[in-house]
Every structure is written in structure tokens, then in C-alpha cells.
Amino acid sequence: MGFKTVLCLTGADHSDQDVRTAAGLCAEIGAHLSVLIIPAPMLLMSHRRIGDGVPEWPVARGQAIARLNDRFRQIDRFTQNAVRLEKRSRDIHKLLESMSLAYDVDTDYYDPASLGEVARQRALCADLTIIGPGLLDDENLGPPVVNGCLFDTGKPVLVVPKGAEATLWPRRVLVGWDSRVEASRAVREALGLLCVAEEVRVALVDPKANYNGNGAEPGADIAAYLTRHGARVSVDLLPSAGKSAATVLAQHAIDISADMIVMGAYGSRRLRERLFGGVTRWIFEKPTLPLFLAR
């Protein structure tokens, strides 16, 4: 298994579920867990001046009082954030110490606009990032974190929705294949998972011979590639019947009792919105399965 460092990002106000999930996965494969605790964003307020920018009396007095009150509120929020972060860090240390796991825990204060860059820098030094339900359901932290970790690094992300049973030793894996670069990268990043699985099902939706790189026998090339790496592969050619490829793959994952789906993450606005939009629905709205993504 090629994952030696696993990154988990969690909010200061989140439950321990995301960290527990990541820790359990690291324990499975003997990987180091790196946890980054993200504080809740602080709201910054600005006040307009009138005229040429020089406040007039009595407006000046009211604006000065308002600015002082805002500053006090910001200081209070900062202090509260610091207290929550410290407590969260202690709790996570205590949790991970009980698991006999190699780990580190860090906190990071940031400008909300730079959160994606913070996540990107951390993900660049990890083999895999775990995105759990706590982060996915956070409308403030989820979008920039997923953007930074997945779309801006080239590193893989394992999305673990609420209720999913994640494992890095899956029994059966469904690979969504469409001969695109993103799908190829996802397969390459997931090779360690695919080679230890009992069965790998490569699924193509409405494939056409000699079209889009599928060759005379769609799926044969990628199946041969995976077989040479030691994976046990079969190919499923699926009709869409007017449904989206995502819907077809999701249903097929249910039908074959897959433990995980591996597919490329495409940088379209629509996909990003599905990743961020509450994701209690998950990316396809069903099923409740871990999703291994790479771009």
C-alpha cells in the first residue's frame, strides 16, 4: 500500500467522527496520520466613511464606538476560537494516543480567503486526504478545503459520506472508466487499493468501439493494465437508458455490493457543487459508499 501519510482536516467545532475514520484507515495500513484543526472563520466588518473619507461629528463618534465594539467582538471571537482549538487539540491527542498510532496534530489560523491555499499546502505533503462527513456538511469550510486538496494538488482524496464504512483493504471496487486523463490518474493513485481487492469491476457507460480512446473492445486496455499489476479485473459495459453516467455507476455499485468507487474528478462547476452541496446526498445522491477521487 503506497499511502504512508494521510491527511485529515477537521473543524474546531466538528465531532470526532472524521478523525476516528481517518485514524482507523491509518491503523489498517500502518500510515502516519496528520490532523489539521481549522478554526471557525471570523467575520470581519468594515464601516463606510462619508464625504471625503473624514468622518463628521456626531457621525464620527458613532462610527468610532461601532468600530471599537466590532474590534472587541473580533477579539472575543479570536479568544473563543483559541480556547476551542486548544480543547479540540487536547481531545484529538487523547483519542489518537489510545489508538497507538503515529500521528501529528496541528492548528492553523488563517484568513478565510486563504483556506484553500492552506489545505493545498498540507495536501501536497500527504499521499491521501480524507474528507469525512463533518467537513463535507460544513458549508463554510468544505468547499475551499475540497478545492484546495483535490482540484489544486493532483493528489487523491477519499470522500467518506455519513454512514459509509470506509476501508483501505476493500473487497470489491467499482472503477468508473471513460478513457479520460482524470480517470487514468484515479486508477494510478488507487493501484494499491485495486491490487489488494478481491475483485475490481471496471464499468463503462455507453462505450463505443474506437471512440474516445476505448479501442476495438472497450475496457480491454485498462483491464489488461490493471491485470499486469496483479488486480483481479472484470469489465462491465453499462447502458445509460437515458440516465446520467453518475446515476448508472451509483446504481451499479449497489447492485454488485461494491465497497468503494474509484473515478476521476472533473473540474466542472456542476461536480464541485455536488461535492459541496450538503453531500448528505453524496456525489450521486446514492449510495452511501466511500468515493476515491483524483484529478
Contacts in CASP RR format, 6 or more apart in sequence:
PFRMAT RR
TARGET T0000
AUTHOR 0000-0000-0000
METHOD contacts of the structure
MODEL  1
MGFKTVLCLTGADHSDQDVRTAAGLCAEIGAHLSVLIIPAPMLLMSHRRI
GDGVPEWPVARGQAIARLNDRFRQIDRFTQNAVRLEKRSRDIHKLLESMS
LAYDVDTDYYDPASLGEVARQRALCADLTIIGPGLLDDENLGPPVVNGCL
FDTGKPVLVVPKGAEATLWPRRVLVGWDSRVEASRAVREALGLLCVAEEV
RVALVDPKANYNGNGAEPGADIAAYLTRHGARVSVDLLPSAGKSAATVLA
QHAIDISADMIVMGAYGSRRLRERLFGGVTRWIFEKPTLPLFLAR
1 29 0 8 1.000
1 31 0 8 1.000
1 168 0 8 1.000
1 192 0 8 1.000
1 193 0 8 1.000
1 196 0 8 1.000
2 29 0 8 1.000
2 127 0 8 1.000
2 192 0 8 1.000
3 29 0 8 1.000
3 31 0 8 1.000
3 127 0 8 1.000
3 128 0 8 1.000
3 168 0 8 1.000
4 31 0 8 1.000
4 32 0 8 1.000
4 127 0 8 1.000
5 31 0 8 1.000
5 32 0 8 1.000
5 34 0 8 1.000
5 125 0 8 1.000
5 126 0 8 1.000
5 127 0 8 1.000
5 128 0 8 1.000
6 22 0 8 1.000
6 25 0 8 1.000
6 26 0 8 1.000
6 31 0 8 1.000
6 32 0 8 1.000
6 33 0 8 1.000
6 34 0 8 1.000
6 126 0 8 1.000
6 127 0 8 1.000
6 128 0 8 1.000
6 129 0 8 1.000
6 130 0 8 1.000
7 34 0 8 1.000
7 36 0 8 1.000
7 122 0 8 1.000
7 123 0 8 1.000
7 126 0 8 1.000
7 128 0 8 1.000
7 129 0 8 1.000
7 130 0 8 1.000
7 149 0 8 1.000
8 18 0 8 1.000
8 19 0 8 1.000
8 21 0 8 1.000
8 22 0 8 1.000
8 23 0 8 1.000
8 33 0 8 1.000
8 34 0 8 1.000
8 35 0 8 1.000
8 36 0 8 1.000
8 129 0 8 1.000
8 130 0 8 1.000
9 18 0 8 1.000
9 35 0 8 1.000
9 36 0 8 1.000
9 38 0 8 1.000
9 119 0 8 1.000
9 122 0 8 1.000
9 129 0 8 1.000
9 131 0 8 1.000
9 135 0 8 1.000
9 141 0 8 1.000
9 145 0 8 1.000
9 149 0 8 1.000
10 18 0 8 1.000
10 19 0 8 1.000
10 35 0 8 1.000
10 36 0 8 1.000
10 37 0 8 1.000
10 38 0 8 1.000
10 88 0 8 1.000
10 92 0 8 1.000
10 134 0 8 1.000
10 135 0 8 1.000
11 37 0 8 1.000
11 38 0 8 1.000
11 39 0 8 1.000
11 40 0 8 1.000
11 88 0 8 1.000
11 134 0 8 1.000
11 135 0 8 1.000
11 138 0 8 1.000
11 141 0 8 1.000
12 37 0 8 1.000
12 38 0 8 1.000
12 39 0 8 1.000
12 40 0 8 1.000
12 81 0 8 1.000
12 84 0 8 1.000
12 85 0 8 1.000
12 88 0 8 1.000
13 40 0 8 1.000
13 84 0 8 1.000
14 134 0 8 1.000
14 135 0 8 1.000
14 138 0 8 1.000
15 134 0 8 1.000
16 91 0 8 1.000
16 92 0 8 1.000
16 95 0 8 1.000
17 132 0 8 1.000
17 133 0 8 1.000
17 134 0 8 1.000
18 130 0 8 1.000
18 132 0 8 1.000
18 133 0 8 1.000
18 134 0 8 1.000
18 135 0 8 1.000
18 160 0 8 1.000
19 35 0 8 1.000
19 92 0 8 1.000
19 95 0 8 1.000
19 96 0 8 1.000
20 95 0 8 1.000
21 130 0 8 1.000
21 132 0 8 1.000
21 160 0 8 1.000
21 166 0 8 1.000
22 33 0 8 1.000
22 35 0 8 1.000
22 130 0 8 1.000
22 132 0 8 1.000
23 33 0 8 1.000
23 95 0 8 1.000
23 96 0 8 1.000
23 99 0 8 1.000
23 101 0 8 1.000
23 103 0 8 1.000
24 99 0 8 1.000
25 31 0 8 1.000
25 130 0 8 1.000
25 158 0 8 1.000
25 166 0 8 1.000
25 167 0 8 1.000
25 168 0 8 1.000
26 32 0 8 1.000
26 33 0 8 1.000
26 101 0 8 1.000
26 102 0 8 1.000
26 103 0 8 1.000
27 99 0 8 1.000
27 101 0 8 1.000
28 167 0 8 1.000
28 168 0 8 1.000
28 169 0 8 1.000
29 168 0 8 1.000
29 169 0 8 1.000
30 102 0 8 1.000
31 102 0 8 1.000
31 127 0 8 1.000
32 102 0 8 1.000
32 103 0 8 1.000
32 104 0 8 1.000
33 96 0 8 1.000
33 101 0 8 1.000
33 102 0 8 1.000
33 103 0 8 1.000
33 104 0 8 1.000
34 103 0 8 1.000
34 104 0 8 1.000
34 106 0 8 1.000
34 122 0 8 1.000
34 125 0 8 1.000
34 126 0 8 1.000
35 92 0 8 1.000
35 96 0 8 1.000
35 103 0 8 1.000
35 104 0 8 1.000
35 105 0 8 1.000
35 106 0 8 1.000
36 106 0 8 1.000
36 107 0 8 1.000
36 108 0 8 1.000
36 118 0 8 1.000
36 119 0 8 1.000
36 122 0 8 1.000
37 85 0 8 1.000
37 88 0 8 1.000
37 89 0 8 1.000
37 92 0 8 1.000
37 105 0 8 1.000
37 106 0 8 1.000
37 107 0 8 1.000
37 108 0 8 1.000
38 107 0 8 1.000
38 108 0 8 1.000
38 110 0 8 1.000
38 115 0 8 1.000
38 118 0 8 1.000
38 141 0 8 1.000
38 145 0 8 1.000
39 81 0 8 1.000
39 84 0 8 1.000
39 85 0 8 1.000
39 107 0 8 1.000
39 108 0 8 1.000
39 109 0 8 1.000
39 110 0 8 1.000
40 81 0 8 1.000
40 84 0 8 1.000
40 140 0 8 1.000
41 112 0 8 1.000
41 115 0 8 1.000
41 140 0 8 1.000
41 141 0 8 1.000
42 74 0 8 1.000
42 77 0 8 1.000
42 78 0 8 1.000
42 81 0 8 1.000
42 112 0 8 1.000
43 77 0 8 1.000
44 74 0 8 1.000
45 70 0 8 1.000
47 63 0 8 1.000
47 66 0 8 1.000
47 67 0 8 1.000
47 70 0 8 1.000
49 55 0 8 1.000
49 63 0 8 1.000
50 56 0 8 1.000
50 59 0 8 1.000
55 63 0 8 1.000
55 64 0 8 1.000
81 109 0 8 1.000
85 107 0 8 1.000
88 107 0 8 1.000
89 105 0 8 1.000
89 107 0 8 1.000
92 105 0 8 1.000
93 105 0 8 1.000
96 103 0 8 1.000
96 105 0 8 1.000
108 118 0 8 1.000
110 118 0 8 1.000
112 140 0 8 1.000
112 144 0 8 1.000
115 141 0 8 1.000
115 144 0 8 1.000
115 145 0 8 1.000
116 144 0 8 1.000
116 145 0 8 1.000
116 147 0 8 1.000
116 148 0 8 1.000
116 152 0 8 1.000
117 148 0 8 1.000
119 144 0 8 1.000
119 145 0 8 1.000
119 147 0 8 1.000
119 148 0 8 1.000
119 149 0 8 1.000
120 148 0 8 1.000
120 149 0 8 1.000
120 152 0 8 1.000
120 153 0 8 1.000
122 149 0 8 1.000
123 129 0 8 1.000
123 148 0 8 1.000
123 149 0 8 1.000
123 150 0 8 1.000
123 153 0 8 1.000
123 155 0 8 1.000
124 153 0 8 1.000
124 155 0 8 1.000
126 155 0 8 1.000
127 155 0 8 1.000
127 156 0 8 1.000
128 155 0 8 1.000
128 156 0 8 1.000
128 157 0 8 1.000
128 158 0 8 1.000
129 149 0 8 1.000
129 150 0 8 1.000
129 155 0 8 1.000
129 156 0 8 1.000
129 157 0 8 1.000
129 158 0 8 1.000
130 157 0 8 1.000
130 158 0 8 1.000
130 160 0 8 1.000
130 166 0 8 1.000
131 142 0 8 1.000
131 145 0 8 1.000
131 146 0 8 1.000
131 149 0 8 1.000
131 157 0 8 1.000
131 158 0 8 1.000
131 159 0 8 1.000
131 160 0 8 1.000
132 159 0 8 1.000
132 160 0 8 1.000
132 161 0 8 1.000
133 160 0 8 1.000
133 161 0 8 1.000
133 162 0 8 1.000
133 163 0 8 1.000
133 279 0 8 1.000
133 280 0 8 1.000
134 162 0 8 1.000
135 141 0 8 1.000
135 142 0 8 1.000
135 145 0 8 1.000
136 142 0 8 1.000
136 146 0 8 1.000
136 159 0 8 1.000
136 161 0 8 1.000
136 162 0 8 1.000
136 275 0 8 1.000
136 276 0 8 1.000
136 278 0 8 1.000
136 279 0 8 1.000
137 162 0 8 1.000
137 278 0 8 1.000
137 279 0 8 1.000
137 280 0 8 1.000
139 276 0 8 1.000
139 277 0 8 1.000
139 278 0 8 1.000
142 276 0 8 1.000
143 272 0 8 1.000
143 276 0 8 1.000
146 157 0 8 1.000
146 272 0 8 1.000
146 275 0 8 1.000
146 276 0 8 1.000
147 272 0 8 1.000
149 155 0 8 1.000
149 157 0 8 1.000
150 157 0 8 1.000
150 265 0 8 1.000
150 293 0 8 1.000
150 294 0 8 1.000
150 295 0 8 1.000
151 265 0 8 1.000
151 267 0 8 1.000
151 272 0 8 1.000
151 295 0 8 1.000
154 185 0 8 1.000
154 294 0 8 1.000
154 295 0 8 1.000
155 189 0 8 1.000
155 294 0 8 1.000
156 186 0 8 1.000
156 189 0 8 1.000
156 190 0 8 1.000
156 292 0 8 1.000
156 293 0 8 1.000
156 294 0 8 1.000
157 265 0 8 1.000
157 292 0 8 1.000
157 293 0 8 1.000
157 294 0 8 1.000
158 166 0 8 1.000
158 290 0 8 1.000
158 291 0 8 1.000
158 292 0 8 1.000
158 293 0 8 1.000
159 275 0 8 1.000
159 279 0 8 1.000
159 282 0 8 1.000
159 283 0 8 1.000
159 290 0 8 1.000
159 291 0 8 1.000
159 292 0 8 1.000
159 293 0 8 1.000
160 166 0 8 1.000
160 290 0 8 1.000
161 279 0 8 1.000
161 280 0 8 1.000
161 282 0 8 1.000
161 288 0 8 1.000
161 289 0 8 1.000
161 290 0 8 1.000
161 291 0 8 1.000
162 280 0 8 1.000
162 288 0 8 1.000
163 288 0 8 1.000
164 288 0 8 1.000
164 289 0 8 1.000
164 290 0 8 1.000
165 259 0 8 1.000
165 290 0 8 1.000
166 260 0 8 1.000
166 290 0 8 1.000
167 259 0 8 1.000
167 260 0 8 1.000
167 290 0 8 1.000
168 193 0 8 1.000
169 196 0 8 1.000
170 193 0 8 1.000
170 196 0 8 1.000
170 197 0 8 1.000
170 258 0 8 1.000
170 259 0 8 1.000
170 260 0 8 1.000
171 197 0 8 1.000
171 198 0 8 1.000
171 199 0 8 1.000
171 259 0 8 1.000
172 197 0 8 1.000
172 198 0 8 1.000
172 199 0 8 1.000
172 200 0 8 1.000
172 201 0 8 1.000
172 256 0 8 1.000
172 257 0 8 1.000
172 258 0 8 1.000
172 259 0 8 1.000
173 190 0 8 1.000
173 193 0 8 1.000
173 194 0 8 1.000
173 197 0 8 1.000
173 199 0 8 1.000
173 200 0 8 1.000
173 201 0 8 1.000
173 258 0 8 1.000
173 259 0 8 1.000
173 260 0 8 1.000
173 261 0 8 1.000
173 262 0 8 1.000
174 201 0 8 1.000
174 203 0 8 1.000
174 249 0 8 1.000
174 252 0 8 1.000
174 253 0 8 1.000
174 256 0 8 1.000
174 258 0 8 1.000
174 260 0 8 1.000
174 261 0 8 1.000
174 262 0 8 1.000
175 183 0 8 1.000
175 186 0 8 1.000
175 187 0 8 1.000
175 190 0 8 1.000
175 194 0 8 1.000
175 200 0 8 1.000
175 201 0 8 1.000
175 202 0 8 1.000
175 203 0 8 1.000
175 222 0 8 1.000
175 261 0 8 1.000
175 262 0 8 1.000
175 263 0 8 1.000
176 183 0 8 1.000
176 202 0 8 1.000
176 203 0 8 1.000
176 204 0 8 1.000
176 249 0 8 1.000
176 261 0 8 1.000
176 262 0 8 1.000
176 263 0 8 1.000
176 264 0 8 1.000
177 183 0 8 1.000
177 187 0 8 1.000
177 202 0 8 1.000
177 203 0 8 1.000
177 204 0 8 1.000
177 219 0 8 1.000
177 222 0 8 1.000
178 204 0 8 1.000
178 205 0 8 1.000
178 212 0 8 1.000
178 245 0 8 1.000
179 212 0 8 1.000
179 213 0 8 1.000
179 214 0 8 1.000
179 222 0 8 1.000
180 212 0 8 1.000
180 264 0 8 1.000
180 266 0 8 1.000
182 264 0 8 1.000
182 265 0 8 1.000
182 266 0 8 1.000
182 294 0 8 1.000
182 295 0 8 1.000
183 263 0 8 1.000
183 264 0 8 1.000
185 264 0 8 1.000
185 294 0 8 1.000
185 295 0 8 1.000
186 262 0 8 1.000
186 263 0 8 1.000
186 264 0 8 1.000
186 265 0 8 1.000
186 292 0 8 1.000
186 293 0 8 1.000
186 294 0 8 1.000
187 194 0 8 1.000
187 222 0 8 1.000
187 225 0 8 1.000
187 226 0 8 1.000
187 262 0 8 1.000
188 294 0 8 1.000
189 292 0 8 1.000
189 294 0 8 1.000
190 262 0 8 1.000
190 292 0 8 1.000
190 294 0 8 1.000
191 226 0 8 1.000
191 229 0 8 1.000
191 231 0 8 1.000
193 260 0 8 1.000
193 262 0 8 1.000
193 292 0 8 1.000
194 200 0 8 1.000
194 226 0 8 1.000
194 229 0 8 1.000
194 231 0 8 1.000
194 262 0 8 1.000
195 229 0 8 1.000
195 230 0 8 1.000
195 231 0 8 1.000
197 231 0 8 1.000
197 232 0 8 1.000
197 259 0 8 1.000
198 232 0 8 1.000
199 232 0 8 1.000
199 234 0 8 1.000
200 226 0 8 1.000
200 231 0 8 1.000
200 232 0 8 1.000
200 233 0 8 1.000
200 234 0 8 1.000
201 233 0 8 1.000
201 234 0 8 1.000
201 235 0 8 1.000
201 236 0 8 1.000
201 252 0 8 1.000
201 256 0 8 1.000
201 258 0 8 1.000
202 219 0 8 1.000
202 222 0 8 1.000
202 223 0 8 1.000
202 226 0 8 1.000
202 233 0 8 1.000
202 234 0 8 1.000
202 235 0 8 1.000
202 236 0 8 1.000
203 235 0 8 1.000
203 236 0 8 1.000
203 238 0 8 1.000
203 249 0 8 1.000
203 252 0 8 1.000
204 214 0 8 1.000
204 218 0 8 1.000
204 219 0 8 1.000
204 235 0 8 1.000
204 236 0 8 1.000
204 237 0 8 1.000
204 238 0 8 1.000
205 238 0 8 1.000
205 239 0 8 1.000
205 240 0 8 1.000
205 245 0 8 1.000
205 248 0 8 1.000
205 249 0 8 1.000
206 238 0 8 1.000
206 239 0 8 1.000
206 240 0 8 1.000
206 245 0 8 1.000
207 214 0 8 1.000
207 218 0 8 1.000
207 219 0 8 1.000
207 237 0 8 1.000
208 214 0 8 1.000
208 218 0 8 1.000
209 215 0 8 1.000
209 216 0 8 1.000
209 217 0 8 1.000
209 218 0 8 1.000
210 216 0 8 1.000
214 221 0 8 1.000
215 221 0 8 1.000
218 235 0 8 1.000
218 237 0 8 1.000
219 235 0 8 1.000
219 237 0 8 1.000
220 235 0 8 1.000
223 233 0 8 1.000
223 234 0 8 1.000
223 235 0 8 1.000
226 233 0 8 1.000
227 233 0 8 1.000
236 252 0 8 1.000
236 256 0 8 1.000
238 248 0 8 1.000
238 249 0 8 1.000
238 252 0 8 1.000
239 248 0 8 1.000
240 248 0 8 1.000
241 248 0 8 1.000
246 283 0 8 1.000
246 284 0 8 1.000
247 284 0 8 1.000
249 261 0 8 1.000
249 263 0 8 1.000
249 284 0 8 1.000
250 261 0 8 1.000
250 284 0 8 1.000
250 285 0 8 1.000
250 286 0 8 1.000
250 287 0 8 1.000
251 286 0 8 1.000
252 258 0 8 1.000
253 261 0 8 1.000
253 287 0 8 1.000
253 289 0 8 1.000
254 286 0 8 1.000
254 287 0 8 1.000
258 289 0 8 1.000
259 289 0 8 1.000
259 290 0 8 1.000
260 289 0 8 1.000
260 290 0 8 1.000
260 291 0 8 1.000
260 292 0 8 1.000
261 289 0 8 1.000
261 290 0 8 1.000
261 291 0 8 1.000
261 292 0 8 1.000
262 292 0 8 1.000
263 291 0 8 1.000
263 292 0 8 1.000
263 293 0 8 1.000
264 293 0 8 1.000
264 294 0 8 1.000
264 295 0 8 1.000
265 271 0 8 1.000
265 293 0 8 1.000
265 294 0 8 1.000
265 295 0 8 1.000
266 295 0 8 1.000
267 295 0 8 1.000
271 283 0 8 1.000
274 281 0 8 1.000
274 283 0 8 1.000
274 284 0 8 1.000
275 283 0 8 1.000
282 288 0 8 1.000
282 289 0 8 1.000
282 291 0 8 1.000
283 291 0 8 1.000
END
